[in-house]
Amino acid sequence: AYLDVAGVDIVDPQTVRVRFRSPSPGWFSAFCGINGMILPEHVLQGFVGANSRNAPFNLAPIGTGAFTVDRFVPGDSVHYAVNDRFREPDRPSFATVDLKGGGDATSAARAVIQTGEVDYAWNLRVPAPVLAAMETPGSPGTLVVYPGTGVERMLINLTDPNTTVDGQKSHLGTPHPFQSILAVRQAYALAVDRGTIATKLYGPTGNATANLLVAPPKFNSKNTSYKYDIAGANTLLDNAGWAKGSDGVRAKGGVKMNIVYQTSINPLRQQNQEIVKASFQQIGVAVTIKTVDASVYFSSAAGNPDTAAHFYTDLEMYTNGPSSPYPLDYMVSWWGDPSNIAQRENSWGGNNYERWQNSQYDALYKQAQTELDPTKQPALFTGMNDLVVNQVVEIAEVWRNGVSGVNRKLQNLNLSTWSSDLWNLKNWTMSS
């Protein structure tokens, strides 16, 4: 979001001017929303670059919102109090807000829908039959489903997680012994039962998809498709020379197709893993399932080998999607510049976890950074999506809707596809 920013000028105490090196159709991504905000220099000037991790501001931020951080326990909870300097009179309606993390999605859903212990629960990734059984006409809470941008997907490591080079696994210059072969990845795609995963696990909260970029609608490609075809997958692997042994596992040149598939701890995802494992067994690929606590898996800890960014396994799963309606912030996930490859040199801060590089993709991404003609933009984004899909760098599974549990008395939520669920918290009210 910031690569093309030439500078920032102070116009007056309430105004800054952002200057770009070239025309930028996604100009609003740089300082609006979760990609970044205007930050207080007098608080953060001593914490630039790598030292930013150590800033007290991270645990005790200040801002201009309706609430201020009163107490924050990382990985557990945060308590907010009213900002007595907030610019809007008679807002907000609540004296305090408590956010609680950790635990599991099923317990969170039950706490808001069945027992009413809490007023709101976000991201309820709970198997559809379990959710359906919770809500009754007299229950204190209800389920709210709204359009989402995220896709649950399987990432395929194109580098070798079992070989250490220069102190790190999954090294950019070390191809995976079989997943670097397109035919193998195509076989994987045929062996993922998207239909069963979507209907049996997600129900109304998600739909099967072939695309990784699904929103805005004008960027959702019509060129792709998917099918579940175990026979076709076996044929691809046979033709590629990977033969099944007596144990049913394929091998070639002494290398066996034994893989590790990781994701965060969540009942929905573990059921997803089991469906994939059963199908992969039918095509001669042995899968070991690995689960990681979400606080570790999604952390940015450079020294923790179990983060999604390290990707020290063969496959991994999580959801991602654009946070901006001009989704450069999302499509950077496959930009192949070495600075964007997750590796030790950038403390695994790069966005490209699979270590995939493709000059055609990079050219489309570069053009999209400056293309101001709205009639030309869709072809750039669908072109990028189609390359990732057809090269099977990732396998899209389910286009997830937003799904939250809400106290029936809560009003004025105005949930948005393109912002945090709490964006309108200053206007939330509770009916009597």
C-alpha positions as CSV (number, residue, x, y, z in Angstrom):
1,A,0.0,0.0,0.0
2,Y,2.9,2.4,0.6
3,L,5.4,1.5,-2.2
4,D,4.2,4.3,-4.4
5,V,4.0,7.0,-1.7
6,A,6.4,9.8,-2.6
7,G,5.9,11.8,0.6
8,V,3.4,13.2,3.1
9,D,3.0,16.9,3.7
10,I,1.5,18.6,6.8
11,V,-1.0,21.1,5.4
12,D,-2.5,22.3,8.8
13,P,-3.0,20.7,12.2
14,Q,-6.0,18.7,10.9
15,T,-4.8,18.0,7.3
16,V,-2.1,16.0,5.6
17,R,-1.5,15.6,1.9
18,V,-0.3,12.3,0.5
19,R,1.8,12.5,-2.7
20,F,2.2,9.5,-5.0
21,R,4.9,8.9,-7.5
22,S,2.4,7.9,-10.2
23,P,-1.4,7.9,-10.6
24,S,-2.8,5.4,-8.0
25,P,-6.3,3.9,-8.4
26,G,-6.0,2.3,-5.0
27,W,-4.8,5.5,-3.3
28,F,-7.2,5.1,-0.3
29,S,-5.5,1.8,0.8
30,A,-2.5,3.6,2.2
31,F,-4.0,5.5,5.1
32,C,-7.5,4.2,5.4
33,G,-8.8,1.2,7.3
34,I,-6.8,-1.8,8.5
35,N,-3.9,-1.3,6.0
36,G,-2.7,1.7,8.0
37,M,-3.7,5.0,9.6
38,I,-2.2,8.3,10.4
39,L,-0.1,7.7,13.5
40,P,1.2,10.1,16.2
41,E,4.9,10.9,15.5
42,H,5.6,12.2,18.9
43,V,4.6,8.8,20.4
44,L,6.2,6.5,17.7
45,Q,9.3,8.4,16.4
46,G,11.6,6.3,18.5
47,F,10.1,3.0,17.3
48,V,10.7,2.9,13.5
49,G,11.5,-0.2,11.5
50,A,12.2,-3.4,13.4
51,N,11.9,-1.6,16.7
52,S,8.3,-0.9,16.0
53,R,7.5,-4.3,17.6
54,N,8.6,-2.8,21.0
55,A,6.5,0.3,21.0
56,P,4.3,0.8,24.1
57,F,1.8,2.2,21.7
58,N,1.1,-1.4,20.5
59,L,-0.5,-2.3,23.8
60,A,-1.8,1.2,24.8
61,P,-2.7,3.0,21.6
62,I,-4.2,6.5,21.4
63,G,-6.6,7.7,18.7
64,T,-9.7,9.7,17.9
65,G,-12.3,7.0,18.2
66,A,-15.3,6.9,20.6
67,F,-13.4,4.6,23.1
68,T,-10.0,4.5,24.6
69,V,-8.0,1.4,25.6
70,D,-8.2,1.1,29.4
71,R,-6.6,-2.4,29.8
72,F,-5.2,-4.8,27.3
73,V,-4.0,-8.4,27.9
74,P,-2.5,-9.8,24.7
75,G,-4.1,-13.0,23.5
76,D,-6.9,-12.7,26.0
77,S,-8.9,-9.5,26.4
78,V,-9.1,-5.7,26.0
79,H,-11.3,-3.3,28.0
80,Y,-12.4,0.1,26.6
81,A,-13.7,3.2,28.3
82,V,-15.5,6.2,26.7
83,N,-13.2,8.8,25.1
84,D,-14.3,11.9,27.0
85,R,-12.8,14.0,24.2
86,F,-14.8,12.4,21.5
87,R,-16.0,14.9,18.9
88,E,-19.7,13.7,18.6
89,P,-22.2,14.7,21.3
90,D,-24.3,11.9,22.9
91,R,-22.0,9.2,21.4
92,P,-21.3,6.5,22.2
93,S,-24.2,4.8,24.0
94,F,-22.1,2.4,26.1
95,A,-19.9,3.3,29.0
96,T,-17.5,0.4,28.4
97,V,-16.8,-2.3,25.9
98,D,-15.1,-5.6,26.7
99,L,-13.6,-7.7,23.9
100,K,-12.7,-11.3,24.8
101,G,-10.5,-13.5,22.6
102,G,-9.3,-17.1,22.8
103,G,-11.6,-20.0,23.5
104,D,-13.4,-21.7,20.7
105,A,-16.0,-20.6,18.1
106,T,-18.7,-23.0,19.3
107,S,-18.5,-21.7,22.9
108,A,-18.7,-18.1,21.6
109,A,-21.7,-18.9,19.5
110,R,-23.5,-20.5,22.5
111,A,-22.6,-17.6,24.8
112,V,-24.4,-15.1,22.6
113,I,-27.2,-17.1,20.9
114,Q,-28.3,-19.5,23.7
115,T,-27.3,-18.1,27.1
116,G,-27.0,-14.3,26.4
117,E,-23.8,-14.1,28.4
118,V,-22.3,-11.8,25.7
119,D,-23.8,-9.4,23.3
120,Y,-21.9,-10.0,20.1
121,A,-19.6,-12.8,18.8
122,W,-17.6,-12.4,15.6
123,N,-16.5,-15.0,13.0
124,L,-18.5,-18.0,14.2
125,R,-16.8,-20.7,12.1
126,V,-18.9,-23.5,13.6
127,P,-20.2,-26.6,11.6
128,A,-23.6,-25.6,10.1
129,P,-25.6,-28.3,11.9
130,V,-24.3,-27.1,15.3
131,L,-25.2,-23.5,14.6
132,A,-28.7,-24.5,13.3
133,A,-29.4,-26.3,16.6
134,M,-28.5,-23.3,18.8
135,E,-31.1,-20.7,17.6
136,T,-34.7,-21.0,18.7
137,P,-37.5,-18.4,18.6
138,G,-37.0,-17.5,22.2
139,S,-33.2,-17.5,22.3
140,P,-31.5,-14.2,23.4
141,G,-29.3,-14.1,20.4
142,T,-29.6,-14.7,16.6
143,L,-27.2,-15.5,13.8
144,V,-26.5,-12.8,11.3
145,V,-25.0,-13.7,7.9
146,Y,-23.7,-11.0,5.5
147,P,-21.6,-10.9,2.3
148,G,-17.9,-11.7,2.9
149,T,-14.7,-11.3,0.9
150,G,-12.7,-14.2,2.4
151,V,-12.0,-17.5,0.8
152,E,-11.0,-20.6,2.8
153,R,-8.1,-22.1,0.7
154,M,-5.4,-24.6,0.7
155,L,-1.9,-23.2,0.1
156,I,0.7,-25.4,-1.6
157,N,4.3,-25.0,-0.6
158,L,6.4,-24.9,-3.8
159,T,9.6,-25.1,-1.8
160,D,11.0,-28.0,0.3
161,P,10.0,-27.8,4.0
162,N,12.2,-30.8,4.8
163,T,15.5,-29.4,3.6
164,T,17.4,-26.7,5.5
165,V,19.4,-24.2,3.5
166,D,21.3,-21.3,5.1
167,G,19.5,-21.8,8.4
168,Q,15.9,-21.9,7.0
169,K,13.5,-24.5,5.6
170,S,11.2,-23.8,2.6
171,H,14.1,-21.9,1.1
172,L,13.2,-19.9,-2.0
173,G,15.9,-21.7,-4.1
174,T,14.9,-25.2,-3.1
175,P,12.0,-26.6,-5.1
176,H,9.6,-29.0,-3.5
177,P,10.4,-32.5,-4.7
178,F,6.9,-33.1,-6.2
179,Q,4.6,-30.1,-5.4
180,S,6.7,-27.9,-7.7
181,I,5.3,-30.1,-10.6
182,L,2.1,-28.6,-12.1
183,A,0.5,-32.0,-12.8
184,V,0.8,-33.0,-9.1
185,R,-0.8,-29.7,-8.1
186,Q,-3.6,-30.3,-10.7
187,A,-4.2,-33.7,-9.2
188,Y,-4.5,-32.1,-5.7
189,A,-7.1,-29.7,-7.1
190,L,-9.2,-32.6,-8.5
191,A,-9.0,-34.4,-5.1
192,V,-10.5,-31.5,-3.0
193,D,-14.2,-32.1,-2.5
194,R,-15.3,-28.5,-2.4
195,G,-19.0,-29.4,-2.7
196,T,-19.0,-31.6,0.4
197,I,-16.9,-29.1,2.4
198,A,-19.3,-26.2,1.6
199,T,-22.6,-28.0,2.0
200,K,-21.8,-30.3,5.0
201,L,-19.6,-28.0,7.0
202,Y,-20.6,-24.4,6.0
203,G,-24.2,-24.6,5.0
204,P,-25.6,-21.0,4.6
205,T,-22.3,-19.5,5.8
206,G,-20.3,-20.4,2.7
207,N,-20.3,-21.5,-1.0
208,A,-17.9,-23.6,-3.0
209,T,-15.7,-21.6,-5.3
210,A,-12.8,-21.9,-7.7
211,N,-11.7,-18.3,-7.3
212,L,-9.4,-16.8,-4.8
213,L,-10.6,-13.3,-5.6
214,V,-14.3,-13.1,-5.2
215,A,-15.1,-9.5,-4.4
216,P,-16.0,-6.9,-5.6
217,P,-18.2,-8.8,-8.0
218,K,-16.7,-7.1,-11.1
219,F,-13.4,-8.8,-10.2
220,N,-14.9,-12.3,-9.6
221,S,-13.6,-14.3,-12.6
222,K,-16.1,-16.2,-14.8
223,N,-13.2,-18.1,-16.5
224,T,-12.6,-20.7,-13.9
225,S,-14.3,-23.9,-12.8
226,Y,-13.7,-26.8,-10.5
227,K,-14.7,-30.5,-10.2
228,Y,-14.1,-33.4,-7.8
229,D,-12.6,-36.2,-9.9
230,I,-10.6,-38.9,-8.1
231,A,-10.1,-40.9,-11.2
232,G,-8.8,-37.9,-13.1
233,A,-6.4,-37.1,-10.3
234,N,-5.0,-40.7,-10.3
235,T,-4.5,-40.5,-14.1
236,L,-2.5,-37.3,-13.8
237,L,-0.2,-38.8,-11.2
238,D,0.2,-42.0,-13.1
239,N,1.2,-40.1,-16.2
240,A,3.6,-38.0,-14.2
241,G,5.4,-41.2,-13.2
242,W,4.4,-41.4,-9.5
243,A,3.5,-45.0,-8.9
244,K,1.6,-46.4,-6.0
245,G,3.5,-48.8,-3.8
246,S,2.3,-51.8,-1.7
247,D,1.3,-49.4,1.0
248,G,-0.8,-47.4,-1.4
249,V,1.5,-44.3,-1.3
250,R,2.9,-43.0,-4.5
251,A,6.7,-42.7,-5.0
252,K,9.2,-41.8,-7.7
253,G,13.0,-41.9,-7.5
254,G,12.9,-43.0,-3.9
255,V,10.7,-40.0,-2.9
256,K,7.4,-40.9,-1.3
257,M,4.3,-38.6,-1.4
258,N,4.1,-38.2,2.3
259,I,2.9,-34.7,3.2
260,V,2.0,-32.6,6.3
261,Y,-1.1,-30.5,6.2
262,Q,-1.5,-27.8,8.9
263,T,-4.0,-25.2,10.0
264,S,-5.3,-23.5,13.1
265,I,-7.2,-25.4,15.8
266,N,-11.0,-25.1,15.0
267,P,-13.5,-27.9,14.7
268,L,-14.6,-26.8,11.2
269,R,-11.1,-26.8,9.9
270,Q,-10.2,-30.1,11.5
271,Q,-13.3,-31.7,9.7
272,N,-12.1,-30.0,6.5
273,Q,-8.7,-31.6,7.0
274,E,-10.2,-35.0,7.4
275,I,-12.2,-34.7,4.2
276,V,-9.1,-33.7,2.3
277,K,-7.1,-36.5,3.9
278,A,-9.6,-39.1,2.9
279,S,-9.6,-38.0,-0.7
280,F,-5.8,-37.7,-0.9
281,Q,-5.5,-41.2,0.4
282,Q,-7.5,-42.4,-2.6
283,I,-5.0,-40.8,-5.0
284,G,-1.9,-42.2,-3.2
285,V,-0.9,-39.2,-1.1
286,A,-0.4,-39.9,2.6
287,V,-1.4,-36.9,4.7
288,T,-0.4,-36.2,8.3
289,I,-2.6,-33.6,9.9
290,K,-1.1,-30.9,12.0
291,T,-3.0,-28.3,14.1
292,V,-1.6,-25.2,15.6
293,D,-3.1,-22.8,18.2
294,A,-4.5,-19.8,16.3
295,S,-2.5,-17.4,18.5
296,V,0.7,-19.0,17.3
297,Y,-0.4,-19.8,13.7
298,F,-1.4,-16.3,12.9
299,S,1.3,-14.5,14.9
300,S,4.1,-12.5,13.4
301,A,6.8,-14.0,15.6
302,A,9.9,-14.4,13.5
303,G,11.3,-17.1,15.8
304,N,8.3,-19.4,15.8
305,P,8.5,-22.1,13.0
306,D,4.8,-22.9,13.4
307,T,3.4,-19.7,11.9
308,A,1.6,-19.7,8.7
309,A,4.2,-17.3,7.2
310,H,7.0,-19.7,7.9
311,F,5.0,-22.5,6.1
312,Y,7.3,-25.3,7.2
313,T,4.8,-27.9,6.0
314,D,3.7,-29.1,2.6
315,L,0.1,-27.7,2.8
316,E,-1.6,-25.2,5.0
317,M,-5.1,-23.7,5.2
318,Y,-6.6,-20.4,6.3
319,T,-8.9,-17.7,5.0
320,N,-7.8,-14.5,3.3
321,G,-9.5,-11.9,1.2
322,P,-9.3,-8.3,0.2
323,S,-9.9,-5.5,2.7
324,S,-10.2,-2.9,0.0
325,P,-12.6,-2.7,-3.0
326,Y,-9.5,-2.0,-5.1
327,P,-7.8,-5.2,-4.0
328,L,-4.1,-4.6,-4.6
329,D,-3.6,-5.2,-0.8
330,Y,-4.8,-8.8,-1.4
331,M,-3.2,-9.5,-4.8
332,V,0.2,-8.7,-3.4
333,S,-0.1,-12.2,-1.9
334,W,1.4,-13.6,-5.1
335,W,3.7,-10.8,-6.3
336,G,7.0,-12.6,-6.9
337,D,9.6,-9.9,-5.9
338,P,12.0,-11.5,-3.4
339,S,11.2,-8.7,-0.9
340,N,7.7,-10.0,-0.9
341,I,8.6,-13.7,-0.4
342,A,8.2,-14.8,3.2
343,Q,11.7,-15.7,4.3
344,R,14.2,-15.1,7.0
345,E,15.7,-12.1,5.2
346,N,12.4,-10.1,5.9
347,S,11.6,-11.9,9.2
348,W,8.9,-13.8,7.3
349,G,7.1,-10.6,6.8
350,G,6.5,-11.1,3.1
351,N,3.0,-11.7,1.7
352,N,3.9,-14.6,-0.7
353,Y,3.9,-17.7,1.5
354,E,4.1,-20.3,-1.3
355,R,7.3,-18.7,-2.7
356,W,5.7,-18.7,-6.2
357,Q,7.2,-16.5,-8.9
358,N,5.6,-15.8,-12.3
359,S,6.6,-12.9,-14.6
360,Q,3.1,-12.7,-16.2
361,Y,1.5,-12.3,-12.8
362,D,4.0,-9.6,-11.8
363,A,3.3,-7.7,-15.0
364,L,-0.4,-7.6,-14.4
365,Y,0.1,-6.6,-10.8
366,K,2.4,-3.8,-11.8
367,Q,-0.2,-2.5,-14.4
368,A,-3.0,-2.7,-11.8
369,Q,-1.1,-0.3,-9.6
370,T,-1.5,2.5,-12.0
371,E,-4.5,1.6,-14.2
372,L,-7.1,4.4,-13.8
373,D,-9.5,3.2,-16.5
374,P,-12.3,1.2,-14.7
375,T,-13.1,-0.7,-17.9
376,K,-9.6,-2.1,-18.0
377,Q,-9.2,-3.0,-14.3
378,P,-11.4,-6.1,-14.2
379,A,-9.2,-7.9,-16.8
380,L,-6.1,-7.2,-14.8
381,F,-7.6,-8.7,-11.6
382,T,-9.3,-11.6,-13.1
383,G,-6.1,-12.3,-15.0
384,M,-4.1,-12.5,-11.8
385,N,-6.8,-14.7,-10.2
386,D,-6.8,-17.0,-13.1
387,L,-3.1,-17.5,-13.1
388,V,-3.0,-18.5,-9.5
389,V,-6.0,-20.8,-9.9
390,N,-4.8,-22.5,-13.1
391,Q,-1.2,-22.8,-11.9
392,V,-2.7,-24.3,-8.7
393,V,-0.6,-22.2,-6.4
394,E,-3.6,-22.3,-4.0
395,I,-6.8,-24.3,-4.1
396,A,-9.9,-22.2,-3.3
397,E,-12.5,-24.1,-1.3
398,V,-15.2,-22.0,0.2
399,W,-16.2,-18.4,-0.3
400,R,-17.1,-17.5,3.3
401,N,-19.9,-15.2,4.3
402,G,-19.5,-13.1,7.4
403,V,-21.2,-14.8,10.3
404,S,-21.8,-13.3,13.7
405,G,-24.0,-13.9,16.7
406,V,-25.9,-10.9,17.9
407,N,-28.1,-10.1,20.9
408,R,-31.6,-9.5,19.6
409,K,-31.7,-6.1,21.4
410,L,-28.6,-4.7,19.7
411,Q,-29.4,-2.1,17.1
412,N,-27.6,0.0,14.4
413,L,-24.9,-2.5,13.7
414,N,-24.7,-1.7,10.0
415,L,-22.3,-4.5,9.3
416,S,-20.1,-4.0,6.3
417,T,-18.4,-6.3,3.8
418,W,-15.4,-3.9,3.7
419,S,-14.7,-3.0,7.3
420,S,-14.4,-4.3,10.8
421,D,-17.6,-5.5,12.4
422,L,-17.0,-2.7,15.0
423,W,-16.6,0.2,12.5
424,N,-20.0,1.7,13.6
425,L,-19.7,0.9,17.3
426,K,-20.1,4.5,18.3
427,N,-23.7,4.3,17.0
428,W,-24.6,0.9,18.5
429,T,-27.6,1.0,20.9
430,M,-29.4,-1.5,23.1
431,S,-33.2,-1.6,23.0
432,S,-35.1,-2.1,26.3
